[in-house]
Amino acid sequence: MLLDTDPGCDDAVAILAALARDDLDVVGLSTAHGNAAVDDTTANARAILELVDRTDIPVAKGATRPLTVDLRTSTDIHGPGGILGDLPEPTAATAPIDTHAAQFIVEQAREHAGELALAAIAPLTNVALALALEPDLPDLLDELVVMGGAAFSQGNVTPLAEANFHTDPHAAARVVQDLSPTIVGLDVTRTATLPPNLLDSLPQDDPIGRSIREWLTYYDEDRLAKYGIESAAIHDALVIAAIADPAVLETNAYHLEVATDGDLARGALVCDGQGLTDAPPNGSVATDADYDRFRDLVVNSLEQYLHPAPTAE
């Protein structure tokens, strides 16, 4: 698995969930603008790896801005610099590699041809650039699972658009058009929450416990009330859960497009649910999720950091 990410509080939980699983071999993190500027998201990714002593994971810094539209970030939601938590200052141990994120995606896809799952949980700029560098990328990837879009529900930036697609609509349009993604959008992620009582079990005497608490509570009370949920949506972790356990999601194939023009429609995921265009399916959309399965998977992953098993002497 390669995670293209813009940490981000829910990204941080997704990264930990992926790293904790023995059945997922994380080959690297590629970073993009999104929840914050790319310098910040890259520093955040590095700090997360150092927090959990995974400095073996390479970090490739990527796109600084969307393909054509102005940069937009979400620091008002995720906190100054794009993330909350008790994180260490990144050191040379996690210095970004000299390869741009888009090229890194291509290199990893070639090296692990037919076996690489790309978890795209940021605006899709890096993935679109990788496709431009390597037109055979669709054949090289085992699967591309994208957190983005709102096929049958309202968006969270405009009534039609979700944040990752709205941030770089042209990249999203290209990826949806040519890479046959599985779209894990707000239709299922808006209620991808973790149990509120999990907070009671989080140790507060170490940085990992304190950081996870911050990541799980990054929604303020107004946002919780707006969406009618008890705890913050951990959108990106649902992608990791779905790759680790395909039974987590129910998906259906549709013809998909992403709108790129106009303020209201920008970034809207257009899903032909009734076959009105007569166009063949070019991707799948998650329409339901087994949230108990999702919560068990993520909580069990986090437990490995909160309550690690004792090492044999």
C-alpha positions in Angstrom: 0.0 0.0 0.0 1.0 3.6 -0.7 -0.8 6.4 1.0 -1.2 9.7 -0.9 -2.1 11.9 2.0 -2.4 15.5 3.4 -2.3 15.0 7.2 -4.8 16.1 8.6 -6.3 14.6 11.8 -8.3 11.8 10.1 -5.3 11.2 7.8 -3.2 10.6 10.9 -5.6 7.9 12.2 -5.6 6.3 8.7 -1.8 6.3 8.7 -1.6 4.6 12.1 -4.3 2.1 11.1 -2.3 1.1 8.0 1.0 0.9 9.7 -0.4 -1.3 12.5 -1.6 -4.1 10.2 0.6 -7.0 9.4 -1.3 -7.7 6.2 -0.5 -4.3 4.8 3.0 -3.5 3.6 3.2 0.3 3.5 5.8 1.2 1.0 5.6 5.0 1.6 3.7 8.2 2.1 3.3 10.8 -0.7 2.1 14.2 0.5 0.0 16.9 -1.1 -1.5 20.2 -0.3 -5.0 19.9 1.1 -5.7 20.2 4.8 -2.7 22.5 4.9 0.0 23.7 2.6 2.3 20.9 1.4 5.2 22.0 3.6 3.0 21.5 6.6 1.4 18.3 5.5 4.8 16.8 4.8 6.1 17.9 8.2 3.0 16.4 9.7 3.5 13.1 7.9 7.1 12.9 9.1 6.1 13.8 12.7 3.5 11.0 12.7 6.1 8.5 11.6 8.5 9.6 14.3 5.7 9.5 16.9 5.3 5.8 16.3 8.9 5.0 15.5 8.4 4.2 11.9 11.2 6.2 10.4 11.7 3.3 7.9 8.8 4.6 5.8 9.9 6.9 3.0 8.1 10.3 2.6 7.8 11.9 -0.9 6.8 15.5 -1.0 4.4 16.4 -3.8 2.2 19.0 -5.3 2.2 22.5 -3.7 -1.0 23.6 -5.4 -3.9 22.3 -7.5 -3.5 22.0 -11.2 -5.3 25.2 -12.2 -7.4 26.6 -9.3 -6.1 28.6 -6.3 -4.9 26.8 -3.2 -7.4 26.1 -0.5 -6.7 24.6 2.9 -8.7 23.3 5.9 -6.6 24.6 8.8 -9.8 26.0 10.3 -11.0 22.4 10.8 -7.8 20.5 11.4 -5.9 23.1 13.4 -2.9 25.4 12.8 -0.5 23.7 10.4 -3.2 21.2 9.5 -3.0 18.9 12.5 -3.6 18.7 16.2 -1.7 16.5 18.7 1.4 16.2 20.8 3.8 15.6 17.8 7.6 15.6 17.8 9.6 18.0 15.6 10.6 16.0 12.5 14.3 15.0 12.3 16.7 14.0 9.5 15.4 10.4 10.0 12.3 11.2 8.1 13.7 13.8 5.6 11.7 13.6 2.3 13.3 11.6 -0.4 14.6 13.5 -3.5 11.8 12.1 -5.7 8.6 14.1 -6.3 5.5 12.4 -5.0 4.1 11.8 -8.5 7.2 10.1 -9.7 7.3 8.1 -6.5 3.8 6.8 -7.1 4.9 5.8 -10.6 8.1 4.1 -9.4 6.2 2.1 -6.7 3.5 1.1 -9.2 6.2 -0.2 -11.6 8.1 -2.0 -8.8 5.0 -3.6 -7.4 3.1 -4.0 -10.7 -0.3 -5.5 -10.2 0.1 -5.6 -6.4 0.0 -2.0 -5.3 -3.0 -0.6 -3.6 -3.0 3.2 -3.8 -5.0 4.8 -1.0 -5.6 8.4 -2.2 -6.9 10.3 0.8 -5.8 13.8 -0.3 -6.7 16.1 -3.2 -5.8 14.1 -6.3 -3.1 16.4 -7.7 -0.3 13.9 -7.2 -2.3 11.0 -8.7 -3.2 13.0 -11.7 0.4 14.0 -12.3 1.5 10.4 -11.9 -1.0 9.4 -14.6 0.4 12.1 -16.9 3.9 10.6 -16.3 2.8 7.0 -16.7 -0.2 6.4 -18.9 -0.1 2.7 -18.1 -0.7 3.5 -14.4 -4.3 2.0 -14.5 -2.8 -1.4 -15.5 0.1 -1.2 -13.0 -2.1 -0.6 -9.9 -3.9 -3.4 -8.2 -6.5 -0.9 -6.9 -7.0 2.8 -6.4 -9.3 3.7 -3.5 -10.1 7.4 -3.2 -11.6 9.3 -0.3 -13.5 12.0 -2.1 -16.7 13.1 -3.6 -20.4 12.9 -2.6 -22.3 10.8 -5.1 -25.8 10.7 -3.5 -25.4 13.0 -0.6 -24.6 16.7 0.0 -21.1 18.0 -0.1 -19.2 19.6 2.8 -17.8 22.6 0.9 -20.7 23.3 -1.4 -24.0 21.5 -1.5 -22.6 19.4 -4.3 -18.9 19.1 -3.6 -16.7 17.3 -1.0 -13.4 19.0 0.1 -10.8 16.8 -1.7 -12.6 17.0 -5.1 -13.4 20.7 -4.6 -9.8 21.5 -3.8 -8.5 20.2 -7.1 -11.5 19.4 -9.4 -9.4 19.1 -12.6 -7.2 16.4 -11.0 -10.3 14.6 -9.6 -11.9 14.7 -13.1 -8.8 13.2 -14.7 -8.4 10.5 -12.1 -12.1 9.5 -12.2 -12.1 9.5 -16.0 -9.1 7.3 -16.5 -8.2 5.3 -13.4 -11.4 3.3 -12.6 -11.2 4.2 -8.9 -13.3 3.0 -6.0 -14.8 6.2 -4.6 -15.3 6.2 -0.8 -17.2 9.5 -0.4 -19.3 11.4 2.1 -22.1 9.0 1.4 -20.4 6.6 3.7 -17.6 8.5 5.5 -19.7 11.1 7.1 -20.8 8.6 9.7 -17.4 6.7 9.8 -17.0 7.6 13.5 -15.3 5.8 16.3 -17.0 5.0 19.6 -17.0 8.1 22.0 -16.2 5.8 24.9 -12.9 5.0 23.2 -11.7 8.4 24.5 -12.1 7.1 28.1 -9.5 4.4 27.4 -6.9 6.6 25.9 -3.8 7.0 28.1 -2.9 10.6 28.7 0.6 10.1 30.1 2.2 9.6 26.6 2.2 11.6 23.4 0.6 8.9 21.3 -2.5 8.7 23.6 -2.7 12.5 23.7 -2.4 12.8 20.0 -5.0 10.2 19.1 -7.4 11.9 21.5 -6.9 15.2 19.6 -7.3 13.5 16.2 -10.6 11.8 17.3 -12.0 15.1 18.6 -11.1 17.5 15.9 -14.7 18.4 15.2 -16.1 21.3 17.3 -19.5 21.1 18.9 -21.1 23.1 16.1 -19.9 20.6 13.5 -21.0 17.6 15.5 -24.5 19.1 15.8 -24.6 20.0 12.1 -24.0 16.4 11.0 -25.9 14.8 13.9 -23.0 12.7 15.2 -21.4 12.1 18.6 -17.8 12.1 17.5 -15.7 13.3 14.6 -15.9 11.5 11.2 -12.6 9.8 10.5 -13.2 9.8 6.8 -9.8 8.6 5.6 -9.6 5.6 7.9 -12.5 4.0 6.1 -10.3 3.8 3.0 -7.7 1.8 4.9 -10.3 -0.4 6.4 -11.8 -1.1 3.0 -8.4 -2.1 1.5 -7.6 -4.3 4.5 -11.0 -5.9 4.6 -13.1 -5.6 1.4 -16.2 -6.7 3.3 -16.3 -3.3 5.0 -17.8 -1.6 2.0 -20.8 -2.3 -0.3 -20.0 -0.8 -3.8 -21.7 -0.4 -7.1 -20.3 0.4 -10.5 -21.4 3.6 -12.3 -20.4 6.0 -15.0 -18.8 8.9 -13.1 -17.6 12.4 -14.0 -16.4 15.3 -11.9 -17.5 18.9 -12.7 -14.7 21.4 -13.1 -16.5 24.6 -14.0 -18.6 27.1 -12.0 -18.5 27.9 -8.3 -21.5 25.8 -7.3 -20.7 22.7 -9.4 -16.9 22.8 -9.0 -15.7 19.4 -7.7 -19.2 17.8 -7.8 -19.1 14.0 -8.4 -21.7 13.3 -11.1 -22.9 9.7 -10.7 -25.2 8.2 -13.4 -27.2 6.1 -11.0 -30.0 5.5 -13.5 -28.0 4.9 -16.7 -29.2 8.1 -18.3 -26.0 8.7 -20.3 -25.8 5.1 -21.7 -22.0 5.4 -20.9 -20.3 2.3 -19.4 -19.2 2.3 -15.8 -15.8 3.7 -15.2 -15.5 3.3 -11.4 -17.3 2.2 -8.3 -18.9 4.1 -5.5 -19.3 3.0 -1.9 -23.0 3.0 -1.1 -23.0 1.5 2.4 -20.5 0.4 5.0 -20.3 -2.2 7.8 -19.5 0.4 10.5 -19.1 -2.2 13.3 -16.5 -4.0 11.2 -14.8 -0.6 10.4 -14.7 0.4 14.1 -13.3 -3.0 15.2 -10.6 -2.8 12.6 -9.5 0.7 13.4 -9.8 0.4 17.2 -7.8 -2.8 17.1 -5.1 -1.1 15.1 -4.9 1.9 17.4 -4.7 -0.5 20.4 -1.3 -1.7 19.2 0.1 1.8 19.8 -1.9 2.5 23.0 -1.3 -0.9 24.7 1.5 -2.6 22.9 2.1 -6.3 23.6 5.1 -6.9 25.8 8.2 -8.0 23.9 9.7 -11.4 24.5 12.9 -11.3 26.6 
